[in-house]
Amino acid sequence: MANTTYTLDVVTPERVMLSDQVISTVAPGSEGVLEVLAEHAPLMTELVAGEVRVTLADGRTTSHIVVSGGFMEVSMTRTTILADSAERVDEIDVTRAEEDLAAARRLLAEAEQGSPEALRAQQAETYAEAKLRVGRDGR
């Protein structure tokens, strides 16, 4: 019988956000949303800003996590998410996320299209939008 769970680690430079046995992980990969199940083929992908949804081994879904970007490495028995920054739904300050979104949009409007500043502003905008979406849903 195939193994139905694997170890998931979600790590930021500041802390280990999650280290547990899980059934599935859904993450925002650079090529689209990606679901990982036990014994998934090995891969490495860049993550974009968005929501990571995790189903723990007991079948309940964890608090959703919003990542600003990073990388995800998958092996048959372990998945590791190295996020630039991340927040669980219960940590999201919606007012602050609204302020961050407004600031990112101002910077994006002022930046030269295609410049490094425009890219950083776009990433900040996407991260703030994801925090707002998840924070308002209160998942």
C-alpha positions as CSV (number, residue, x, y, z in Angstrom):
1,M,0.0,0.0,0.0
2,A,1.3,3.5,-0.9
3,N,2.1,6.0,1.8
4,T,-0.7,8.6,2.0
5,T,1.2,11.2,4.0
6,Y,4.5,13.1,3.8
7,T,6.4,15.7,5.8
8,L,5.8,19.3,5.0
9,D,8.1,22.1,6.3
10,V,7.2,25.7,5.7
11,V,10.2,27.9,6.6
12,T,10.9,31.7,6.5
13,P,14.1,33.4,7.4
14,E,12.5,34.2,10.8
15,R,10.9,30.9,11.8
16,V,9.6,27.5,11.0
17,M,5.9,28.1,10.4
18,L,4.9,24.5,10.0
19,S,6.5,21.1,10.2
20,D,4.0,18.3,10.2
21,Q,2.7,15.2,8.4
22,V,0.3,16.2,5.7
23,I,-2.0,14.6,3.0
24,S,-1.7,17.5,0.5
25,T,-0.2,20.9,-0.2
26,V,-1.6,23.3,-2.7
27,A,0.9,26.2,-3.6
28,P,1.2,29.0,-6.0
29,G,4.0,27.9,-8.3
30,S,5.5,30.2,-11.0
31,E,3.8,28.1,-13.7
32,G,0.5,27.9,-11.9
33,V,-1.1,26.4,-8.8
34,L,0.4,23.0,-7.9
35,E,-0.9,20.3,-5.7
36,V,1.5,17.9,-4.0
37,L,0.4,14.5,-2.7
38,A,2.4,11.7,-1.1
39,E,5.1,10.1,-3.3
40,H,5.0,13.0,-5.7
41,A,7.7,13.1,-8.4
42,P,10.7,15.1,-7.2
43,L,10.7,18.7,-8.4
44,M,11.9,22.2,-7.5
45,T,9.8,25.3,-8.4
46,E,9.7,29.0,-7.7
47,L,6.7,30.2,-5.7
48,V,4.9,33.4,-6.4
49,A,2.9,35.4,-3.9
50,G,-0.3,33.6,-3.0
51,E,-2.0,31.2,-0.7
52,V,-0.7,27.8,0.4
53,R,-3.4,25.4,1.6
54,V,-2.4,22.3,3.6
55,T,-4.4,19.3,4.6
56,L,-2.9,17.7,7.7
57,A,-2.6,13.9,8.2
58,D,-5.7,13.8,10.4
59,G,-7.7,15.2,7.4
60,R,-8.4,18.7,8.8
61,T,-7.2,21.8,6.9
62,T,-4.7,24.0,8.6
63,S,-4.9,27.8,8.8
64,H,-4.1,28.9,5.3
65,I,-0.7,30.5,4.8
66,V,0.1,33.4,2.5
67,V,3.6,33.5,1.1
68,S,5.3,36.4,-0.7
69,G,7.3,34.1,-2.9
70,G,10.2,31.7,-2.5
71,F,10.9,28.1,-3.5
72,M,9.3,24.7,-3.0
73,E,11.3,21.4,-3.2
74,V,9.4,18.2,-3.4
75,S,10.7,14.7,-2.9
76,M,8.8,11.4,-2.5
77,T,8.7,11.7,1.3
78,R,9.1,15.4,2.1
79,T,8.1,18.9,0.8
80,T,9.9,22.0,1.9
81,I,8.7,25.5,1.2
82,L,11.3,28.2,1.7
83,A,9.3,31.4,1.7
84,D,10.7,34.9,1.6
85,S,8.0,35.9,4.1
86,A,4.7,34.3,5.1
87,E,1.7,34.8,7.4
88,R,-1.0,32.5,8.7
89,V,-4.5,33.7,8.3
90,D,-4.8,34.4,12.0
91,E,-1.8,36.7,11.8
92,I,-3.0,38.9,8.9
93,D,-3.8,42.5,9.7
94,V,-6.3,43.5,7.0
95,T,-5.9,47.2,7.6
96,R,-2.1,46.9,7.3
97,A,-2.6,44.8,4.1
98,E,-4.8,47.5,2.6
99,E,-2.1,50.1,3.4
100,D,0.5,47.8,1.9
101,L,-1.6,47.4,-1.3
102,A,-2.1,51.1,-1.7
103,A,1.6,51.8,-1.2
104,A,2.6,49.1,-3.7
105,R,0.1,50.5,-6.3
106,R,1.6,54.0,-5.8
107,L,5.1,52.6,-6.4
108,L,4.0,50.7,-9.4
109,A,2.4,53.7,-10.9
110,E,5.6,55.7,-10.4
111,A,8.1,53.0,-11.5
112,E,9.4,52.7,-15.1
113,Q,7.8,49.7,-16.7
114,G,10.1,46.7,-16.7
115,S,12.4,48.2,-14.1
116,P,13.5,46.3,-11.0
117,E,11.5,48.8,-8.9
118,A,8.4,48.0,-11.0
119,L,9.0,44.2,-10.5
120,R,9.3,44.7,-6.7
121,A,6.2,46.8,-6.6
122,Q,4.3,44.2,-8.6
123,Q,5.4,41.4,-6.2
124,A,4.4,43.6,-3.2
125,E,1.0,44.3,-4.8
126,T,0.3,40.6,-5.4
127,Y,1.4,39.7,-1.9
128,A,-0.9,42.4,-0.4
129,E,-3.8,41.2,-2.6
130,A,-3.3,37.6,-1.4
131,K,-3.2,38.7,2.3
132,L,-6.4,40.7,1.8
133,R,-8.2,37.9,0.1
134,V,-7.3,35.3,2.7
135,G,-7.6,37.7,5.6
136,R,-11.1,38.9,4.7
137,D,-12.2,35.3,4.1
138,G,-10.9,34.4,7.6
139,R,-10.3,30.8,6.6
